[in-house]
Amino acid sequence: MRGIVATLLLVLVITSVVCGQGKNRNRAWLNGTWEGTGYQMDNNELWTMLLTVKRNRFRIEYPSLKCEGRWRPIRINWSTAKFREILSSGADVCADKGTVVVQRLSRRQIAFRYINQGETDVTSSAILNRKK
């Protein structure tokens, strides 16, 4: 009986470790600093973007708009990520609490799409290039 319990515990531990490693690998493609120019579709405005991903933290800055915050992960796989954007400053200038979808284009480029909270259409987009 003890042998069965020990075996089951070992299987559970191994499964947890393997699943955890897969989760981190899914996020690895986002690591680094990304920059580019965003495009606002409703008013044809352009603005700068800087995304820094380090240790599963997703910091977003819009320097030309003086807005910044973080992206809270909703779902990430090997080529696409979905986030909720939470601004810490500039919410009076930038939309807050929208949905961000990021798609991996290559090792050096990702596509950004933003959907306002409560809506379904993309309102802004960008191609971001890996800085480092």
C-alpha positions as CSV (number, residue, x, y, z in Angstrom):
1,M,0.0,0.0,0.0
2,R,2.8,2.4,0.9
3,G,4.5,1.7,-2.4
4,I,1.4,2.6,-4.3
5,V,0.9,5.9,-2.4
6,A,4.6,6.7,-2.9
7,T,4.4,5.9,-6.7
8,L,1.3,8.1,-7.0
9,L,2.9,11.0,-5.2
10,L,6.0,10.7,-7.4
11,V,3.9,10.8,-10.6
12,L,2.0,13.8,-9.3
13,V,5.3,15.7,-8.5
14,I,6.8,14.8,-11.9
15,T,3.6,16.0,-13.7
16,S,3.6,19.3,-11.8
17,V,7.3,19.9,-12.7
18,V,6.8,19.1,-16.4
19,C,3.6,21.2,-16.6
20,G,5.4,24.2,-14.9
21,Q,8.3,24.0,-17.3
22,G,6.0,24.0,-20.3
23,K,4.3,27.1,-19.0
24,N,7.6,29.0,-18.7
25,R,8.7,27.8,-22.2
26,N,5.4,29.1,-23.6
27,R,6.3,32.6,-22.3
28,A,10.0,32.6,-23.2
29,W,9.4,34.0,-26.7
30,L,8.1,37.2,-25.2
31,N,11.2,37.8,-23.0
32,G,13.2,41.0,-23.7
33,T,12.5,44.6,-24.6
34,W,10.3,45.4,-27.6
35,E,9.7,48.8,-29.2
36,G,7.7,50.3,-32.0
37,T,5.1,52.7,-33.1
38,G,1.4,52.2,-32.4
39,Y,-1.4,53.3,-34.7
40,Q,-4.8,54.4,-33.3
41,M,-7.4,53.6,-35.9
42,D,-10.3,55.9,-34.9
43,N,-8.2,59.1,-35.0
44,N,-5.2,58.2,-37.2
45,E,-2.7,59.0,-34.4
46,L,0.8,57.4,-33.9
47,W,2.5,56.9,-30.6
48,T,5.6,55.2,-29.3
49,M,5.5,51.9,-27.4
50,L,8.0,50.1,-25.2
51,L,7.3,46.6,-23.8
52,T,9.6,45.1,-21.3
53,V,9.2,41.4,-20.4
54,K,11.3,40.0,-17.6
55,R,10.6,37.1,-15.2
56,N,6.9,36.9,-16.2
57,R,6.4,40.6,-15.6
58,F,5.0,42.5,-18.5
59,R,5.6,46.3,-18.3
60,I,4.2,48.5,-21.0
61,E,5.1,52.2,-21.7
62,Y,3.7,54.6,-24.2
63,P,6.3,57.4,-23.8
64,S,4.9,59.9,-26.2
65,L,1.5,59.7,-24.5
66,K,3.0,59.6,-20.9
67,C,1.1,56.4,-20.1
68,E,2.4,53.2,-18.5
69,G,1.3,50.1,-16.7
70,R,1.4,46.4,-16.9
71,W,-0.2,43.6,-18.8
72,R,-1.9,40.8,-16.7
73,P,-1.7,37.5,-18.6
74,I,-4.9,35.8,-19.5
75,R,-3.5,33.1,-21.8
76,I,-0.1,32.5,-23.4
77,N,0.9,29.7,-25.7
78,W,3.9,29.3,-28.1
79,S,2.8,31.9,-30.6
80,T,0.0,34.0,-29.1
81,A,-0.6,35.8,-25.9
82,K,-3.7,37.6,-24.5
83,F,-3.5,40.1,-21.7
84,R,-5.6,42.7,-19.7
85,E,-3.9,46.1,-19.7
86,I,-3.8,47.8,-16.3
87,L,-2.5,51.4,-16.4
88,S,-0.7,52.9,-13.5
89,S,-0.4,56.4,-15.0
90,G,-2.0,58.2,-17.8
91,A,-5.5,56.6,-17.7
92,D,-6.9,60.1,-18.5
93,V,-5.0,60.0,-21.9
94,C,-4.9,56.3,-22.7
95,A,-7.6,53.6,-22.7
96,D,-7.4,51.4,-19.6
97,K,-8.5,47.8,-18.9
98,G,-8.6,46.8,-22.5
99,T,-7.6,43.4,-24.0
100,V,-4.2,43.1,-25.6
101,V,-3.5,40.3,-28.1
102,V,0.2,39.7,-29.1
103,Q,1.2,37.4,-31.9
104,R,4.7,36.1,-32.6
105,L,5.8,36.9,-36.1
106,S,9.4,35.9,-35.8
107,R,12.2,35.9,-33.2
108,R,12.6,39.6,-33.7
109,Q,9.0,40.8,-34.3
110,I,5.6,40.6,-32.6
111,A,2.2,42.1,-33.6
112,F,0.2,44.0,-31.0
113,R,-3.6,44.5,-31.2
114,Y,-5.7,46.4,-28.6
115,I,-9.4,46.1,-28.0
116,N,-11.2,48.6,-25.8
117,Q,-12.9,47.2,-22.7
118,G,-16.4,45.9,-23.5
119,E,-15.8,46.0,-27.3
120,T,-14.9,43.4,-29.9
121,D,-13.1,45.4,-32.6
122,V,-9.4,46.2,-32.7
123,T,-8.9,49.9,-32.0
124,S,-5.1,50.1,-32.3
125,S,-2.2,48.0,-33.6
126,A,1.6,47.9,-33.9
127,I,4.5,45.8,-35.0
128,L,7.1,45.7,-32.2
129,N,10.8,44.9,-32.8
130,R,13.0,43.2,-30.2
131,K,15.5,45.7,-28.9
132,K,17.6,43.4,-26.8
